[in-house]
């Protein structure tokens, strides 16, 4: 009888512990993927894995250049008391000062955490938030505003201004339908309005917001379904259009930030891009419903001449192993190129690191849909 009671007690204890999920500590998964390196102003980078919508699978990884160690799901380990961990669909990640800001789209908030420790600081609620940028102590977050659904009557989106000291929303301005990425130039905020929920009646504009008055001053007509924005050293703004996936091809346009007019159409399909020095690195995953296939390409554009200087970022043939390129970043110090692979969007993805010459240096497993990279700089003494 005593032995039977003991078994019952042990069983009860196991059932009780399995129900206490709030006390579970999640262990990260760390592996050395590269030789240790010191002497750089870049300490490492955070990587935000988007995770499939509705599955609460957004995670954050970290790579440390000094040790060469890549750590998966660092956020969960550092924040065991955060309910549901990071949330649903990580859409953007940037660092400003000592804080990192992860935009969690479907969960409707921005996760703010400490760059040095990865520990949670605050959640800022913004509905259907998309992308983030910073200027003079303020964060700017684009929002679709309404619920996640295709709707010909979808609401006009807005940009929320957040004070990076108090982490409170201070102002907001309406900009257009389903706003996406933003850049800042000459004290003006440029916002790509996609109109993606109103398909086939996409928005075609880039909104221009005066940051002093925080008011809309102009809309620049560019092309349908605009998405990505980058600005070069001369103030030229690069705008990607995703097209309509049927007849209108994706393309890249250039806006003159002095006149706020489109000055060039480059006839380059671009899904994601990043600028380092005078080089714009890009890739394209151009899907067509008519064929059901993706056309994948890579390239480097000279931002001075607006000419393609290379149609190959990867020179060793390993691009054949990348099923769906989904993120790109260039180390500001070493010019190493980082490209992520979402695979089929369902399984675990990969992170590739290439030399400036396009030769693979290392590869590692990321999370589900690895996407957004933010470099961590050393603190100045």
Secondary structure, 3 states (H helix, E strand, C coil): CHHHHHHHHHHHHHHHHHHCHHHCCCCCEEEECCCCCCCCCEEEEEEEECCCCCCCCCEEEEEECCCCEEEECHHHHHCCCCCCCCCCCEEEEEEECCEEEEEECCCCEEEEEECCCCCEEEEEECCCEEEEEEECCEEEEEECCCCCCCCCCCCEEEEEEEECCCCEEEEEEEEEECEEEEEEECCEEEEEECCHHHCCCCCCEEEEEECCCCEEEEEEECCCCEEEEEECCCCEEEEEECCCCCCCCCEEEEEECCCCEEEEECCCCCCEEEEECCEEEEEEEEEECCCCEEEEEEEEEECCCCEEEECCCCCCCHHHHCCCEEEEEECCCCCCEEEEECCCCCCEEEEEEECCCCCEEEEEEEEECEEEEEEEECCCC
